[in-house]
């Protein structure tokens, strides 16, 4: 069975995955004005000198960056869960993770279509790219750790 440390890490990653998914889907239920008001507040906080026209802050790039970041975090946490549960990272698990994240992205955009917001295939693609970035980060970390372990093992063999 799994050691206690692995169970704790995996539990935390599952919790993070669920929280990120809940956050994404909760934001999908915001209507147009509430969504833009929230992103406008964040934009004003991040960029106090942001351009304002007719009382509206231009938040297009912030919203796109948020899509990418949310799904990169989701891809990272999902990849971590798979890594700690399966103790390996194969093409099958990568495909499964990407498919689940793609379903979440489609549901996200589908819900937005009912709240007076644009439902965009481009946003689904952006979300999917974010997930690929997150999973890529997990794969990179696994590769670095395995290289370090391999070097340590080789040093012991030649010592």
Backbone as a ProteinNet text record, in pm:
[ID]
protein_1_A
[PRIMARY]
XXXXXXXXXXXXXXXXXXXXXXXXXXXXXXXXXXXXXXXXXXXXXXXXXXXXXXXXXXXXXXXXXXXXXXXXXXXXXXXXXXXXXXXXXXXXXXXXXXXXXXXXXXXXXXXXXXXXXXXXXXXXXXXXXXXXXXXXXXXXXXXXXXXXXXXXXXXXXXX
[TERTIARY]
84	0	88.4	27.2	100.2	150.6	272.1	320.5	235.4	238.7	156.2	187.3	315.1	354.7	291.9	290.4	231.1	80.9	15.2	-128.6	-161.2	-80	-103.3	-84.1	23.7	50.4	-61.5	-98.9	-203.8	-336.7	-368.1	-491.7	-493.6	-378.8	-369.3	-386.3	-327	-340.2	-483.3	-548.9	-689.6	-774.3	-748.1	-820.3	-798.2	-672.8	-640.9	-712.3	-713.7	-781.3	-930.3	-991.6	-1134.6	-1162.9	-1078.1	-1096.5	-1082	-979.8	-958.8	-1077.2	-1122.8	-1238.5	-1362.1	-1386.4	-1501	-1491.3	-1371.6	-1349.9	-1381	-1331.6	-1354.5	-1504	-1571	-1713.1	-1798.5	-1758.6	-1831.2	-1825.8	-1708.4	-1695.7	-1777.1	-1802.8	-1884.2	-2027.5	-2073.6	-2212	-2233.4	-2124.1	-2138.6	-2193.5	-2286.9	-2338	-2236.4	-2267.3	-2175.4	-2128.5	-2223.1	-2184.6	-2105.6	-2143.9	-2071.1	-1930.3	-1917.9	-1787.2	-1693.7	-1745.7	-1662.3	-1633	-1725.6	-1701.9	-1588.1	-1590	-1485.1	-1349.7	-1345.3	-1217	-1171.2	-1264.2	-1228.5	-1165	-1218.6	-1159.5	-1018.7	-1002.2	-869.7	-773.7	-823.1	-740.3	-695.3	-786.8	-752.8	-653.5	-664.4	-572.5	-433.2	-426.4	-298.3	-235.2	-318.3	-270.5	-350.3	-309.2	-386	-400.4	-309.7	-315.5	-380.2	-460.8	-524.3	-618.7	-629.8	-713.8	-862.2	-936.1	-1079.3	-1155	-1249.7	-1335.8	-1480.4	-1554.1	-1695.2	-1716.5	-1623.2	-1634.4	-1599.2	-1550	-1516.6	-1366.5	-1305.4	-1162.5	-1146	-1047.1	-1019.3	-947.8	-1022.6	-969.5	-954.4	-954.1	-950.1	-830.7	-709.9	-589.4	-582.2	-633.7	-638.4	-728.4	-841.7	-935.5	-874.1	-802.8	-739.1	-626.7	-548.4	-441.4	-499.5	-615.5	-680.7	-723.2	-777.3	-813.1	-689.4	-581.3	-458.9	-405.2	-402.7	-350.1	-436.6	-568	-657.8	-638	-632.7	-621.8	-479.1	-378.8	-242.2	-232.9	-295.5	-300.1	-377.3	-488.2	-567.9	-487	-418.1	-335.4	-221.3	-160.9	-52.2	-102.8	-213.7	-265.1	-313.9	-379.9	-428.2	-310.5	-205.9	-85.4	-18.2	-18.9	37	-41.9	-173.1	-258.3	-226.1	-220.7	-192.1	-54.5	42.6	178.7	184.8	120.7	127.8	38	-71.8	-158.6	-100.5	-51.9	-5.8	144	217.2	361.6	436.8	371.3	434.1	356.7	412.6	346.1	356.9	250.4	253.8	164.8	173.4	91.8	-57	-94.9	-235.6	-286.4	-207.1	-250.7	-250.9	-155.4	-153.8	-279.6	-313.5	-433.8	-560	-567.1	-683.7	-696.2	-584.4	-586.4	-630.2	-574	-611.3	-757.7	-806.8	-947.1	-1040.6	-1008.8	-1092.4	-1089.4	-971.7	-961.1	-1036.9	-1031.1	-1105.9	-1257	-1304.5	-1446.7	-1483.5	-1397.5	-1423.4	-1428.2	-1337.1	-1334.4	-1460.7	-1506.8	-1629.6	-1750.4	-1756.7	-1866	-1861.3	-1742	-1722	-1781.4	-1745.6	-1796.5	-1946.2	-1992.1	-2135.4	-2218.2	-2174.2	-2245.4	-2245.3	-2133.4	-2124.9	-2225.7	-2255.9	-2351.1	-2491.4	-2522.1	-2654.4	-2660.3	-2546.8	-2541.4	-2517	-2548.5	-2531.1	-2386.1	-2300.8	-2159.7	-2130.8	-2020.5	-1982.5	-1930.3	-1978.9	-1925.8	-1834.2	-1704.7	-1606.6	-1523.2	-1513.8	-1425.8	-1280.1	-1249.3	-1112.9	-1074.4	-1169.5	-1140.9	-1118.2	-1191.8	-1170	-1028.8	-986.8	-852.3	-746.7	-771.2	-680.1	-673.1	-788	-792.4	-712.5	-729.8	-660	-509.1	-467.7	-324.9	-270.9	-350.9	-310.6	-289.1	-379.1	-366.2	-240.6	-210.8	-88.8	35.1	33.6	145.3	160.7	49	54.2	104.3	52.5	99.2	244.8	283.1	422.5	515.3	470.3	548.5	567.7	460.5	469.6	567.2	556.2	645.2	790.6	813	948.3	1005.2	924.1	968.9	1000.7	914.2	939.2	1069.9	1094.4	1218.1	1340.2	1334.9	1447.1	1473.8	1368.7	1384.8	1443.6	1395.4	1449.1	1595.1	1633.7	1774.4	1862	1814.2	1890.1	1905.2	1796.8	1802.7	1897.8	1893.9	1979.5	2127.5	2159.1	2298	2346.8	2259.3	2297.4	2322.3	2238.4	2252.8	2382.8	2413.7	2536.6	2661.8	2656.6	2770.4	2797.3	2690.7	2707.3	2762.9	2722.9	2769.6	2917.5	2967.8	3108.3	3197.7	3138.5	3218.4	3281.5
-119.1	0	125.3	239.9	366	409.1	464.2	520.6	641.5	674.5	783.5	917.1	943.5	1069.9	1082.8	973.5	974.6	999	938.2	957.7	1103	1166.4	1306.2	1396.9	1376.2	1458.1	1438.5	1313.3	1283.8	1344.5	1336.4	1396.7	1546.7	1610.2	1755.2	1790.8	1710.2	1737	1713.3	1610.9	1587.1	1703.9	1749	1864.8	1988.9	2012.6	2128.4	2118.2	1998.1	1977.6	2008.2	1961.4	1986.8	2134.6	2200.9	2343.5	2425.6	2395.3	2468.5	2446.2	2321.7	2291.2	2365.2	2363.7	2434.1	2583.9	2641.1	2783.9	2818.6	2735.5	2759.1	2755.4	2650.6	2635.4	2738.9	2779.1	2883.8	3014.9	3048	3170	3161.7	3041.2	3024.7	3070.5	3059.6	3094.8	3245.2	3322.5	3468	3522	3616.2	3676.3	3777.9	3834.5	3923.5	4038.9	4109.6	4228.3	4190.9	4084.9	4043.6	3997.2	3925.2	3876	3991.1	4087.7	4201.5	4294.3	4303.6	4385	4323.9	4191.7	4123	4137	4112	4123.6	4269.4	4363.6	4504.8	4543.4	4488.7	4515.4	4457.4	4337	4274.7	4354.2	4398.7	4476.7	4607.2	4675.3	4801.3	4778.4	4663.6	4631.2	4601.2	4522.1	4486.2	4602.2	4675.8	4785	4911.1	4987	5105.1	5210.4	5213.6	5312	5255.8	5150.9	5087	5183.9	5164.6	5249.5	5223.6	5332.2	5322.7	5400.9	5333.3	5400.6	5379.2	5487	5481.8	5404.2	5420.4	5353.9	5206.1	5154.9	5013.1	4999.5	4910.3	4883.2	4778.5	4799.9	4701.6	4583.2	4474.1	4358.3	4234.8	4252.2	4139.2	4047.8	4106.7	4025	3962.7	4033	3976.6	3852.6	3860.9	3748.2	3628.4	3653.5	3543.9	3482.2	3566.6	3516.9	3434.8	3477.3	3402.4	3264.2	3256.5	3125.7	3035.2	3086.8	3009.1	2965.2	3056.5	3027.1	2925.9	2944.5	2851.3	2708.6	2693.9	2559.3	2503.9	2591	2543.6	2487.6	2556.5	2506.2	2374.5	2367.9	2245.1	2130.2	2156.1	2054	2008.9	2103.1	2070.3	1983.2	2023.6	1945.4	1808.6	1803.4	1676.5	1584.5	1639.3	1561.1	1510.5	1591.8	1549.7	1435.8	1443.8	1336.5	1205.5	1210.8	1089.7	1034.3	1121.8	1079.1	1007.1	1065.2	1004.2	881.9	876.4	758.6	640.7	666.2	557.9	530.5	623.7	609.2	598.3	639.2	642.1	742.9	782.7	881.5	832.3	776.2	723	805.9	778	848.6	831.1	713.6	687.2	784.2	804.7	892.8	1038.3	1076.4	1213	1237.1	1142	1154.6	1161.8	1080.6	1082.6	1217.5	1267.9	1396.9	1508.1	1509	1613.1	1602.1	1479.8	1461	1513.1	1484	1531.7	1684.4	1742.8	1889	1950	1885.6	1934.2	1931.2	1827.2	1819.4	1932.9	1959.6	2070	2202.5	2222.1	2346.9	2362.5	2253.9	2259.2	2289.1	2225.5	2252.6	2397.8	2448.8	2588.3	2682.3	2663.1	2749	2727.4	2605.3	2575.1	2651.2	2651	2723.3	2872.4	2925.5	3068.7	3110	3020.7	3050.9	3080.1	3032.5	3054.6	3175.1	3242.6	3355.7	3489	3496.6	3621.4	3652.3	3551.2	3568.7	3492	3525.9	3455.6	3317.2	3219.9	3084.9	3068.5	3049.8	3058.7	2931.7	2881	2766.7	2808.6	2934.5	2984.3	2976.6	3002.7	2990.8	2845.4	2753.2	2610.6	2572.6	2621.5	2594.4	2655.4	2776.1	2842.3	2763.7	2717.6	2637.3	2508.1	2445.1	2320.6	2344.1	2455.7	2490.7	2511.9	2574.6	2591.5	2457.3	2362.6	2229	2159.5	2176.8	2117.6	2178.2	2307.8	2373.9	2316.4	2301.7	2246.9	2103.9	2021.4	1882.4	1876.2	1965.5	1971.7	2005.1	2093.3	2128.1	2005.9	1929.1	1807.9	1708.5	1688.6	1596	1642.9	1773.8	1827.9	1802.4	1826.8	1804	1656.5	1567.4	1423.2	1386.6	1442.7	1415.1	1461.6	1583	1636	1548.1	1510.9	1426.3	1291.1	1233.1	1102.4	1113.5	1224.3	1245	1256.3	1328	1342.8	1207.3	1131.2	998.2	906.6	915.3	832.3	866	993.7	1035.8	987.4	998.6	952.4	802.5	728.8	585.2	548.9	620.1	594.3	626.4	733.7	769	660.2	604.4	497.5	371.8	343.7	223.9	232.2	352.7	369.4	401.9	421.5	457.1	337.6
0	0	0	-3.2	-9.6	128.1	133	259.8	299.9	428.2	481.5	414.1	386.9	323.3	184.1	108.4	-26.5	-16.1	80.5	99.4	130.6	213.5	250.4	128.9	54.2	-64.8	-167.2	-189.9	-287.6	-244.7	-116.1	-64.5	-85.1	-60	-80.3	-227.9	-316.7	-460.6	-509.3	-457.8	-493.2	-444.8	-321.3	-268.3	-353.6	-393.3	-477.6	-612.2	-670.3	-799.3	-787.3	-679.6	-659.2	-634.2	-556.4	-528.5	-656.8	-736.4	-862.5	-956.8	-967.5	-1054.2	-1005.3	-874	-816.4	-844.5	-828.9	-854.4	-999.8	-1091.7	-1234.4	-1265.6	-1218.1	-1249.8	-1177.1	-1057.1	-984.8	-1062.5	-1117.4	-1197.6	-1326.2	-1375.3	-1496	-1473.2	-1349.1	-1317.9	-1300.8	-1297.7	-1288.1	-1419.7	-1409.6	-1533.2	-1586.4	-1702.6	-1772.9	-1684.4	-1622.2	-1544.8	-1419.7	-1350.4	-1229.7	-1264.8	-1374.3	-1417.1	-1452.7	-1529	-1569.1	-1451.5	-1357	-1238.5	-1156.5	-1140.8	-1066.1	-1135.2	-1266.2	-1335.9	-1341.4	-1345.6	-1341.5	-1209	-1098.7	-966.6	-958.1	-1009.5	-1008.4	-1096.1	-1211.2	-1304.6	-1238.6	-1170.4	-1104	-990.3	-923.8	-816	-871.2	-979.4	-1039.3	-1114.6	-1186.7	-1272.2	-1241.2	-1138.7	-1097.3	-1207.5	-1304	-1412.2	-1538.1	-1523.5	-1639.3	-1710	-1839.4	-1923.5	-1893.7	-1870.4	-1842.5	-1948.7	-2014.1	-2112.3	-2073.7	-2059.8	-2021.5	-1891.2	-1798.2	-1668.6	-1670	-1783.8	-1795	-1819.2	-1743.1	-1758.9	-1868.4	-1956.5	-2060.9	-1996.7	-1976.8	-1905.2	-1993.5	-2125	-2217.8	-2190.1	-2184.1	-2167.3	-2028.5	-1929.3	-1794.9	-1792.3	-1858.6	-1861.7	-1934.5	-2042.5	-2116.4	-2033.6	-1965.8	-1879.2	-1763.9	-1713.2	-1605.2	-1653	-1774.5	-1832.4	-1835.3	-1888.9	-1903.3	-1766.3	-1671.1	-1537.9	-1463.6	-1467.3	-1397.8	-1447.5	-1577.2	-1633.2	-1624.6	-1619.6	-1594.9	-1452.7	-1358.3	-1220.9	-1212.9	-1285.3	-1287.2	-1348.6	-1458.7	-1522.4	-1432	-1360.2	-1268.5	-1153.6	-1092.9	-979.6	-1025.2	-1139.8	-1193.4	-1225.9	-1286.1	-1316	-1189.6	-1085	-957.3	-895.7	-903.6	-851.1	-922.2	-1053.3	-1131.7	-1096.5	-1083.4	-1052.6	-918.2	-817.6	-685.4	-671.4	-745.8	-738.2	-814.1	-933.4	-1020.3	-1007.1	-943	-923.9	-1056.1	-1163.7	-1295.8	-1380.7	-1490	-1575.4	-1718.9	-1771.1	-1907.1	-1999.3	-2127.8	-2226.7	-2197.4	-2148.2	-2117	-2010.4	-1905.6	-1797.5	-1841.2	-1925.1	-1978.4	-2060.9	-2147.3	-2230	-2146.2	-2042.6	-1953.9	-1884.5	-1832	-1763.6	-1858.4	-1979.1	-2075.9	-2116.7	-2129.9	-2166.9	-2057.2	-1932.1	-1821.1	-1814.3	-1831.1	-1828.2	-1946.3	-2061.7	-2177.7	-2149.8	-2085.7	-2049.7	-1954.7	-1856.6	-1763.4	-1838.4	-1933.7	-2012	-2095.9	-2155.5	-2236.2	-2147.3	-2030.8	-1936.8	-1892.3	-1865.4	-1825.7	-1931	-2055	-2162.4	-2186.9	-2170.9	-2188.3	-2085.9	-1960.5	-1854.9	-1884.3	-1930.1	-1960.4	-2066.7	-2158.8	-2265.3	-2214.1	-2094.2	-2036.6	-1944	-1924.4	-1832	-1901.3	-2028.4	-2101.6	-2134.8	-2125.2	-2159.5	-2286.6	-2350.1	-2472	-2438.7	-2512.4	-2504.2	-2624	-2597.9	-2705.5	-2717.9	-2840.6	-2867.6	-2849.4	-2874.2	-2854.3	-2706.4	-2617.9	-2474.6	-2434.7	-2494.6	-2467.3	-2511.1	-2626.5	-2675.7	-2582.8	-2536.2	-2442.9	-2311.4	-2263	-2141.3	-2159.3	-2273.9	-2303.3	-2309.1	-2367.7	-2372.2	-2230.5	-2145.3	-2006.1	-1938.2	-1963.7	-1905.7	-1957.1	-2084.2	-2141.1	-2074	-2050.3	-1981.4	-1840.4	-1769.1	-1633.5	-1630.1	-1719.5	-1725.9	-1770.3	-1861.7	-1905.1	-1789.2	-1702	-1584.1	-1494.5	-1474.7	-1392.8	-1456.5	-1585.8	-1656.2	-1644.5	-1657.4	-1644.3	-1504.1	-1402	-1264	-1241.9	-1293.2	-1280.6	-1350.6	-1466.6	-1541.1	-1462.7	-1406.9	-1329.6	-1207.5	-1135.8	-1017.1	-1055.5	-1164.6	-1206	-1249.9	-1313.2	-1350	-1225.9	-1125.5	-1000.9	-931.8	-926	-864.2	-940.9	-1073.3	-1157.1	-1133.9	-1123.7	-1099.7	-963.3	-863	-730.1	-730.8	-802.3	-810.3	-882.7	-991.6	-1067.7	-985.2	-906.4	-822.7	-718.9	-661.8	-563.5	-628.6	-752.1	-821.9	-854.3	-883.6	-920.2	-800.2	-684.6	-565.8	-499.4
[MASK]
+++++++++++++++++++++++++++++++++++++++++++++++++++++++++++++++++++++++++++++++++++++++++++++++++++++++++++++++++++++++++++++++++++++++++++++++++++++++++++++++

